[in-house]
Amino acid sequence: MAQAKTNNARHAGRTVYVVDGSRTPLLKARGKPGPFSAGDLAVGAGRVLLARQPFDPDAFDEVIIGCVMPGPDEANIGRVIALRLGCGKEVPAWTVQRNCASGMQALDCACRNIAAGRAELVLAGGTESMSHAPVLLSDKMVSWLVDWNSSKTLGQRLKTLGGLRPAHLKPVIGLLRGLTDPVVGLSMGQTAENLAYRFNISRERMDAYALHSHQRLARAQDEGYLGEITPLFDNRGNVYLQDDGLRRETTLDKLAQLRPVFDRPFGLVTAGNSAQVTDGAALLILASEHAVEQYQLPVLGRIVDCEWAGVDPAQMGLGPAHAMAPLLKRHRLSVDKVDYWEVNEAFATQVLAVNEAWQDVAYCRQELGRRSAIGAIDEARLNVDGGGVSMGHPVGASGARIVLHLLQVLKRTNTRRGIASLCIGGGQGGAMLVARD
């Protein structure tokens, strides 16, 4: 198999700092639209964040937001969010979409502009309200409605009505279609099954990883390790303080009882070892050295470099292996020189497969162009406070969330360097190298 192409996205030029950030609690979708639209979530994350800054919201040079499925009233949701946050009419804002890595793409775009001298201060991140994913009419139903509206007489309307069939009323579920690759015809879960087969990853290993994710999130909540979360309040007076997908009571026995979802009845990927469908937002403030000095801003860390890679869409979960490897090579880093890692948990088997690929000499030679195996990521330094399996994966926001939390982990542990990465629907990977000096 040919080596995947990568995109050298090094931020040559000026240093780019992350000075602050916040995110909402991640709220599990429970079969009906949740209390917040994507715009509501981002505004909820941003209000407190901007209120604690020494500059006014209109000081931003631009606002960049990643989002996959904005609502019908949120076209160019980045602009909607910027105006609702009080950034003012003169601050331009725009929206980016790179599936699961949209939030990271927003950060990359902000970095490029700051590094190039085109911006000094940027608000960037991502948001997603997956519970509000659209339910659409089929093409047949749309055509029927056109005929109905074109009918002028009673006879024409009766004739058109006679052509209406039950099949016309079958809805198109936007979320399910969005999580299916139209080129290879596989859902994201089916691509995870492919990785389990390729790397011989057992159901027991997946479930053990999932249990570990919940245990780590429980500890993080108990120890107060998620200080970047800003509470949300809905219009009924309810308050949301923490990620609510955590299952403290889960056990390996309970996980083992779940049936496969994507390859029945023989598959291995279940709802228990997959990321949860979730609503959430994460925003970061990025600044140049000039802006840091001008406003006397604290520095959480630096965004050093970013990489994007393409892989076979049928094995899209391997994207992080291909995106992270060039970062190591460019910066002459071995695996043990990276203090902490955040690899988004789209599926337990996907994270496990990335680690297996890096330990496979043949894979590293044939797919990554390396002379030898890269080596395993120490699980004690990987997703240390849980991830998508336990807290959820709001696709537009996760890329920003993992970068923000990685910087918080480095601060908490007084360590220097970290890499955040995601697999991306459609067969891509994204990775970002961050540092604290």
N, C-alpha and C positions, 0 to 999 in steps of 0.2 A: 504494500500500500504506500502511496506517495506521501512524503512529508507534507503536513499541513502548512499552508501559507500563514505567515504572521505579519502584523503591521507594526512597525517600529514607531511607537507614539511617544518617544522620549520627549520630556518637556524641556528642550534646550532653551536657554535664555535665563530669565529672572527666576529667583526662587519663589515657590508658591507655598504659602502657609495656610493651614487650617487653624482658625482662631477660636471657633466655637461650633456647636451643633446641638440639635435636639431631635428627638423622634417621638412619635405617638406610641402608646401601647399597641401591640398588634392584636387585632380582634378577629377571632375565628368566624368565618362565614357559617351560618347555621340555617341554610335552606331558604332564606328570604333576604331582601335587601337590608343591610345593616343601618345603623343610625346616622352614618356619615357618608357623604359623597367624597370623591377623591379630592376635590377642592377644599371641602371642610377639613379633611384630615391634614392637608398641608398647612392650611391657615392655623389649625390647632397647634401644629408643631412649631410654626413660625412666630406666633404672637409673643409667647414668653421669651423665645430666643432673641427676637429683635428688641423687646422691651428692656433687656439687660445690657444692651450695647451702648457705648458712649457716643454713638453717632445716630443720626436720624435715618429712617428707612429709605429716604430719597437719596442717600449717599451712595447707594449701590450703582455700579455702572451697568449692571444687567442682572436679570434673574433667569436661571435655566432650570427647567424641571423635566424629569423623566416620568413618563406615564404611558402605559400601553392602551388602556381602555378608558379615556376620559368620558364623562357623561355627556348627554346631548346638549346640555347648557354650558359645557366647558371646552368649547373649541379653543385651541391654543391655551390650554389650561395654565401654562406658565404665566401668561399675561393676566388671566383671571386671578390667579393667586397673588401676583405682585400687586395688583390694584387693591385687592381685599386686605393685603397686609399694610397698605398705606405707603407703598413705595413711590406713588405719584405717577402722573401721566407721562413724565419725561424719561422714566427708567424703562428701557426696552426689555421685553421678556419673551422667551420662546420655549418650545417644548421639543424634547427629543424622544425617540423610541428605538430601543435596541432589545426588544423583548425583555428577558429576565434581568438584563444588565442596564436598563434604561437609567437608573439612578447613578450608576457608575459612569455611564456615558455623559451625563450632565456634568459630573465632576471633571471628567477629562476635557470636555469643551471649555469649562471655566478655566482649567489649568492652562490650556493652550493660549487662551486670550490674555491671561495675566502674564504668562511667561513671555509672550510676544510683545508685551507693552501696550496691548489694546484695552486693558482693563486694570483697575487697581483693587476693586472690591466687588465680589460677586456672591450672590446667594444662589446655591445650587443644591440639588437633591432629587428626590423622587417621591411619588405618591401613587397609591392604587387602592381602589375600592372594588375588590374582586366580587364582593357580594352584590354589587350593582352592575355586573357584566350584562350587556344587553341580551334580551330575548327578541329575536328578529322574525319577520315574516318571510316565508319562502318566496322564491321568484314566481311560482305559480299563483300564490295568493296576491302578490303585488300586481301581477298581470290581470288577475280577476278584478281587483279594485279599480284598475285603470278602465277596464271595460264597464264596470258598474258606474263610474263617474262620467263615462262617455255616453251612457244610455240616457236618452232624452224622453222617450215616451214610456207609457206603462207597459206596452208590449215588449219593448226592448229590455226593460228592467226585468220583466218576468222571464224572458229568454236567458238573460245573464244569470239570474238567480238560479235557474234550472241547471246551469253549468257548474255551480258550486259543489265541490266534493269534500268529504271529510279530510282527505289527504291535503287539501289546500290549507287546513287549519293547523297542520303539524308545525310547531315552532322550530326555529333554528336557535339552538342554545349557544350563544356567543362564546361562553367560557370553554365549552367542550370543543368547539371548532378552533378556538384560539390556541388550545393546548394540543392540537394535532398538526403535525407537519404536512402541508399539502403536497410536498414534492415526493416524499417517501411514503406518505399515507400511514404514518405511525403516530400514535399519541406519545407524549413525553414519557408516560409510564412504560410503554412498550419499548422505548429506547433504553430505559433502565433495565428492563428484562434482558435486552441484548447484552448489556455490560455484565450482568450477573452470569450469563452463559459464557461469555468470552473469557472472563477471569475466574470462573468457577467459584463465585461468591455464594455461600449458602444462605438459606433463609435464617438460620440461627445467627449468623454473623450480622445480617441486616437488623434483626430484631434486637440483638445485643447493642448495636450501635444506637438504635432508636431509644432504647431504655436509657443508655448513657446520656443521650441528648436531654431527655426529660430530667434526669437527675442533676445534670449540670445547670439547667435553667432553674430548677428548684433551689439549688444552692445559691445561684446568683441573686435570685429574688430575696432569699433569706439574709444574705450577707450585704445586701444593698449595692451590688455591683452594676446595676443598670441605672445609674444616675442620669443618663442622657434622656430618660423618658419624661415627657411632659404630660400630665393628666389631661384627659379629654372630658368635656361636659356636653351632654346632648340637650335638646330643647325640652326634655321632660324632667330635667334635674338630676339625671343619673350621671355618676362620675365613673370613669374608667382609669384605673391606676396602673395596671400591670398587663402583660401579655396573658390572654385568657385561654390559650390553647394548651397550657401546661396540664399534664395528667400525672399528678403526684402519685396516684394510686396504681399506676400501671406496673405490670410485672412481665417477665419473660413468658410466663404461662398465659397471661391475658393476651399478649401480642401474638403468641403462637396460635391462638384460637381464631384469629382474623383470617378471612378468606382472601385469596388473591383478587385483585381488582382488574388488572389489565390483560391477563392471560389465563382465563379460567379454563379448566380447574387446576392447571398444573403450574401456574406461575408462582413467583416468589415475592413480588412486590405487592404490598398491602397498603391500606390506608394508614396503618400504624407505623410503617417504616418509610413513609413518604411525607413530603412537606404538606402542611395544611393550607387550604385555601383561606386567605386572610386579607383583611383591610389594614392599611397602615401607611405612614409617611415618615420620611427622614430628611432633614435639611441641614446643610453645613454652610458656614461662612468662610470663603476663601479670600485671601488677601495677599497683596504684594508686600515687599519689605517697606516700601514707601507708606502704604496704608497702615501697616503695623505701627510704624513710628509716628505717623500723623495722629492717629487716634489712641496711641498707647495701648494697643491691644495685647492680650495674652496670646501665647502661641501653644496650641495643643500639639502640633506636629507639622511636618512638611509632606507634601505629595511629591515624591521623587520621580516616578516614572509610571507609565501605563502601557499595556500591551493588549492587542486584540488578535485572535486567531480563529481560523476556520477549520472545521473537522467534518467528517461524514455526518449528515443529519440523523442517520439511523443510530448513531452512537454519540449523540450530542453531549452527553454527560462527561465526556473526556476533554471538553473544551478547556477546563482549568489546567490540565496537564500541559497543553500546548501553549497556553497564554503565560503561565508562570515560568516555564523553562527559559524563554528568552530573557526574562528579567534577571534570573540568576546568572545567565551567561554574560549579559551586558555589564552587570555590576560585579562580576567575578565573585559570586557568592555560592557557597555550598549550602545544602539544606540546613545544616546545624548552625549556620551563621544568621539565620532568620529566627528571631526570638519567638514570634507568635504568628499564627496563620488563621485566617477566616476563609474557609471554603464553603460557600453556601450549600446548605443541605437540601437540594431539590429532592433527592432520594438518598436514603442511607447507602444503597448499593453504589450510587454515583460517586460519593465521596470515597468509599472504599476502593472503587475501581481506579480513581485517580492515583491513589497511593500504590495500588498494585502495578499500574502502568509505569510509574517512576522507578519501581524496583525490578522491572523486567528489562534485561539487557537487550533482547531482541526488539522490544517495542521502542526503547530509547534510541537504538541505532536506526531502525527502519522508519519510525514515525517522527522522531524528534531530532534526528541528525546528530545525536551524541555518540561519543565513542564508547561510553559505558553507562551503566545505570545511574540515574540521578540520586536515588536513595529514598528511603521512606521518611515521611513527615512524622515526627514524634507526636503521637496522639495526645500526650499530656500538654502539648502546645497548640493543638488544633481545636478550634471552636470550643474554647474552654468554658464558655458560659451558655452552651446550648446553641441551637441553630434552627433552621427551617423546619426540621421534623418536630421540634417541641414548641417553637414560638410562631412558626408560619412563614410564608414566603409571598408577601404582596409584591408581585413581579416588578412593578415600576419603582418600588422603593428599596428593595433588598440590596442593590448595589451600593446605595448611599449608606444604608444602615450598617453593613458590615465594615465599611471603611471607618465610619464614626466610632463603632464599638471597638474596632481594632486599636485605634488611637487611644481610646479610654483604657484598654487593657495594658498597652505599653506604659501609659502614665501610672496606672495602679501598681504595676510590677517594677517600675523604674527600669524598663528595658528600652532598647533603641530602635529596633527594626521589625517591620511586619509586612506580610503580603496578604491582600484580600483578593478573592477570585470567585467567579461564578461560571457555571455552564449556561448556555444561552440557547433557547429554542431556535431551531433552524440549523443547528450545527456550528456553534461558535463558542468561544471562551473569552473572558475578559479578566485582567489581573491588574492590580495597582500596588505599587511598592510605596510604603510610607515610612517615615523615620521621625524620631525625636532626638534632638541633639543635647 
